[in-house]
Amino acid sequence: MKIATIILNYNSSTDCRKCIGYLKAQQSVKTEIIVVDNCSREDDRKMVEAFCKEQGCTFIANSENKGYNAGNNIGLRYAAEKSYEYALIANPDMEFPQSDYLATLLAKMQEDEDIVVCGSDIIGEDGIHQSPMVKDGNWRGSFGWIKDIFGNKKKKSDAHDFIDNYKESHYCHKVSGCCFMIRTSFLKEINFFDEKVFLYCEEAILSRQVEIAGKQMYYLATAQAVHRHVKSEKGNPVKRFKTWGKSRCYFIDRYS
């Protein structure tokens, strides 16, 4: 079977090239790698476009950056139009040391039709596990993540306090948005990702959409990917906090 892989690039050409290299090394599953450029700088966009041409990847240039969900939807709609049953969402800074990573996630989804989203173990450069996540609660339950925005979160263990059991595979409430596999039939059912949020709370929204549809998310401990993001490159923490606050208010009003 052939699946689609969507990479949303925004001024991340170096990471994007590495991610494509890892995906090209995947075995047992063929994938069409679809890179959506989310209105990057001209030099970065041209570098990614040239590399995609060289590697035989599909490149789609977005003329306006409307955020994470809207950007990924461009690639997902392309995948749906080509009748792909499954699509992997991957941030450009993802690495896949396991050559059977895609095959492992795909096999689990094919085994259980109720699973519409499947995630894996995700670790950062610091060795901290980033998936799966506990169910969303009220504002108080978000304070730990808010501290993380401002860089004040200290490592207490090998996982943050909003991370669920990462040692065992199980049905879960929420997986990390940096990398997961999704059924395109479910995407059509929910009219693709909710584009009302620019950034943040995408995982919480998707979790509720799965719950409302009576479907399941699943976490696979037997598959692992590496998330190489660097906090210092994430921009002004005050601006990020305001963006998060706006997204969180929308989530509570619309889905909570």
Salt bridges, closest charged atoms under 4 A:
GLU32 OE1 - LYS82 NZ 3.02
GLU42 OE2 - LYS46 NZ 2.89
ASP43 OD1 - ARG41 NE 3.20
GLU49 OE1 - ARG45 NH1 3.51
ASP93 OD1 - HIS227 NE2 3.15
GLU95 OE1 - ARG228 NE 3.00
GLU111 OE2 - LYS108 NZ 2.84
ASP121 OD1 - HIS129 ND1 2.76
GLU125 OE2 - ARG228 NH1 3.47
ASP136 OD2 - LYS174 NZ 2.90
ASP136 OD1 - ARG248 NH1 3.04
ASP148 OD1 - LYS231 NZ 2.77
ASP161 OD2 - LYS153 NZ 3.41
ASP164 OD2 - HIS170 NE2 3.75
GLU195 OE2 - ARG77 NH1 3.39
GLU211 OE2 - LYS135 NZ 3.70
GLU211 OE1 - ARG208 NH1 3.05
